[in-house]
Amino acid sequence: MTIPGFRPRRRKQVPGEDFVRFLYGEHGRALLAYATRLTGDRAAAEDVVQETLLRAWKHADALADDSRGSTRGWLLTVARNIVTDRARARASRPQEVGEPIDAPIADSDHAENVVNEMTVLGALDRLSPEHRDVLVEVYYRGRSVAEAAQVLRIPAGTVKSRTYHALRALRGVMGPGDREVTR
């Protein structure tokens, strides 16, 4: 090899290891800075530098030939090509997306809905009339706190506190085995 300043060591090593060390020592900082500018990510740039030096090791004979041009130019071109190849590979893959927002929701089993409704209605019967009325207005009829207060003729704050206490009482009435109702 005829690269100026390159002197191989005499100990037994992997062929080209000294060459790669020399290239990294001479061009590593510039190569890393260039790759970081191209990728915008230090970790990705380090991967690009590693791949570039691996290709330099595989093509050591071509780099040793002075008639081919500058070694740094070859390394920077290879790094740019690696970044371009990776960007094209990412662009060619379909982008992963979640389920569309307007996708229809799968209906649950009708029998399960009937059982759940019967369980909740049975538990509501065991609550006080005040608690039951608040839960019916807010959850079954879908009224806001203000609307439920107007229908029940009580203050909105009372609707809020009765709703809180009614839900706690409902959980207590349903017991540990009946808590699978999801609404």
C-alpha positions as CSV (number, residue, x, y, z in Angstrom):
1,M,0.0,0.0,0.0
2,T,1.3,3.4,-0.9
3,I,-0.7,5.7,1.5
4,P,1.7,8.4,2.9
5,G,2.2,8.1,6.7
6,F,0.7,4.6,6.8
7,R,3.0,2.0,8.4
8,P,1.5,-1.4,9.3
9,R,2.4,-3.0,12.6
10,R,4.3,-6.3,12.7
11,R,2.2,-8.2,15.2
12,K,-0.3,-10.8,14.0
13,Q,-3.7,-9.1,13.3
14,V,-6.7,-9.2,11.1
15,P,-5.6,-8.0,7.6
16,G,-6.5,-4.3,7.1
17,E,-7.0,-3.6,10.8
18,D,-4.0,-1.2,10.9
19,F,-5.4,0.4,7.7
20,V,-8.8,1.0,9.3
21,R,-7.1,2.4,12.5
22,F,-5.1,4.7,10.3
23,L,-8.2,5.9,8.4
24,Y,-10.1,6.5,11.6
25,G,-7.2,8.4,13.1
26,E,-6.8,10.6,10.0
27,H,-10.4,11.1,8.9
28,G,-12.6,9.9,11.8
29,R,-13.5,13.3,13.2
30,A,-14.3,14.9,9.9
31,L,-16.3,11.8,8.9
32,L,-18.3,11.9,12.1
33,A,-18.9,15.6,11.8
34,Y,-20.1,15.2,8.2
35,A,-22.3,12.2,9.0
36,T,-23.8,14.1,12.0
37,R,-24.7,17.0,9.8
38,L,-26.4,14.7,7.3
39,T,-28.3,12.6,9.8
40,G,-29.0,15.1,12.6
41,D,-28.4,12.3,15.1
42,R,-25.1,11.5,16.7
43,A,-25.9,7.8,17.2
44,A,-27.0,7.4,13.6
45,A,-23.8,9.2,12.5
46,E,-21.6,6.8,14.5
47,D,-23.4,3.9,12.7
48,V,-22.7,5.6,9.4
49,V,-19.0,6.1,10.2
50,Q,-18.7,2.4,11.3
51,E,-20.3,1.3,8.0
52,T,-18.1,3.6,6.0
53,L,-14.9,2.2,7.7
54,L,-16.2,-1.3,7.1
55,R,-16.5,-0.6,3.4
56,A,-13.1,1.0,3.4
57,W,-11.7,-2.2,4.9
58,K,-13.4,-4.2,2.2
59,H,-12.0,-1.9,-0.5
60,A,-8.6,-1.3,1.0
61,D,-6.9,-2.2,-2.3
62,A,-8.9,0.5,-4.2
63,L,-8.1,3.1,-1.5
64,A,-4.4,2.3,-1.6
65,D,-4.2,3.3,-5.2
66,D,-3.2,7.0,-5.3
67,S,-4.5,7.4,-8.9
68,R,-8.1,7.1,-7.7
69,G,-8.3,10.5,-5.9
70,S,-8.3,11.5,-2.2
71,T,-9.1,9.0,0.5
72,R,-11.1,11.5,2.5
73,G,-13.3,12.3,-0.6
74,W,-13.9,8.6,-1.0
75,L,-14.9,8.2,2.6
76,L,-17.2,11.2,2.6
77,T,-18.9,10.0,-0.6
78,V,-19.4,6.6,0.9
79,A,-20.9,8.1,4.0
80,R,-23.3,10.3,2.0
81,N,-24.4,7.2,0.0
82,I,-25.0,5.2,3.2
83,V,-27.2,8.0,4.6
84,T,-29.0,8.3,1.2
85,D,-29.6,4.5,1.1
86,R,-31.0,4.5,4.6
87,A,-33.3,7.4,3.9
88,R,-34.6,5.7,0.8
89,A,-35.1,2.4,2.6
90,R,-37.2,4.2,5.3
91,A,-39.2,5.9,2.6
92,S,-39.9,2.7,0.7
93,R,-41.4,1.0,3.7
94,P,-45.1,1.7,4.4
95,Q,-45.5,4.0,7.4
96,E,-47.0,2.3,10.4
97,V,-50.2,3.8,11.5
98,G,-52.8,3.0,14.1
99,E,-56.3,2.1,13.5
100,P,-58.3,4.8,11.6
101,I,-60.3,7.0,13.9
102,D,-63.5,6.5,11.9
103,A,-63.2,2.7,12.0
104,P,-66.4,1.1,13.2
105,I,-66.3,-0.3,16.7
106,A,-67.0,-3.9,17.0
107,D,-70.3,-4.5,18.8
108,S,-70.2,-6.7,21.9
109,D,-72.4,-9.7,22.4
110,H,-76.1,-8.7,22.8
111,A,-76.6,-11.3,25.5
112,E,-73.7,-9.9,27.5
113,N,-75.2,-6.4,27.3
114,V,-78.6,-7.7,28.6
115,V,-76.9,-9.4,31.5
116,N,-74.9,-6.3,32.4
117,E,-78.0,-4.1,32.2
118,M,-80.0,-6.5,34.4
119,T,-77.1,-6.6,36.9
120,V,-76.9,-2.8,37.1
121,L,-80.7,-2.3,37.3
122,G,-80.9,-4.8,40.1
123,A,-78.1,-3.0,42.0
124,L,-79.8,0.4,41.4
125,D,-83.0,-0.9,43.0
126,R,-81.0,-1.4,46.2
127,L,-79.8,2.2,46.3
128,S,-81.6,5.1,48.1
129,P,-84.0,7.0,45.8
130,E,-81.8,10.1,45.9
131,H,-78.7,8.2,44.7
132,R,-80.7,6.2,42.1
133,D,-82.3,9.4,40.6
134,V,-78.9,11.1,40.2
135,L,-77.3,8.1,38.5
136,V,-80.3,7.6,36.2
137,E,-80.2,11.3,35.1
138,V,-76.4,11.5,34.7
139,Y,-75.5,8.1,33.3
140,Y,-78.6,6.6,31.7
141,R,-80.1,9.8,30.3
142,G,-76.7,11.4,29.6
143,R,-77.5,14.7,31.2
144,S,-74.9,17.2,32.3
145,V,-74.6,18.1,36.0
146,A,-76.5,21.4,35.3
147,E,-79.3,19.6,33.4
148,A,-79.6,16.9,36.1
149,A,-79.8,19.6,38.8
150,Q,-82.6,21.4,36.9
151,V,-84.6,18.2,36.3
152,L,-84.2,17.0,40.0
153,R,-84.6,20.6,41.3
154,I,-81.5,20.4,43.5
155,P,-78.2,22.5,43.3
156,A,-75.5,21.4,40.9
157,G,-73.1,20.8,43.8
158,T,-75.6,18.4,45.4
159,V,-75.7,16.5,42.1
160,K,-72.0,16.2,42.0
161,S,-71.7,15.0,45.6
162,R,-74.7,12.6,45.3
163,T,-73.2,11.2,42.1
164,Y,-69.9,10.5,43.9
165,H,-71.6,8.9,46.9
166,A,-74.0,7.0,44.7
167,L,-71.2,5.4,42.6
168,R,-69.5,4.3,45.8
169,A,-72.7,2.8,47.1
170,L,-73.3,1.1,43.8
171,R,-69.9,-0.5,44.0
172,G,-70.6,-1.7,47.5
173,V,-74.0,-3.1,46.5
174,M,-72.7,-4.9,43.4
175,G,-70.1,-6.8,45.5
176,P,-66.7,-8.1,44.3
177,G,-68.1,-10.7,41.8
178,D,-70.3,-8.2,39.9
179,R,-67.7,-5.6,39.1
180,E,-67.1,-6.7,35.6
181,V,-69.8,-4.3,34.3
182,T,-67.8,-1.8,32.2
183,R,-70.1,1.2,32.3
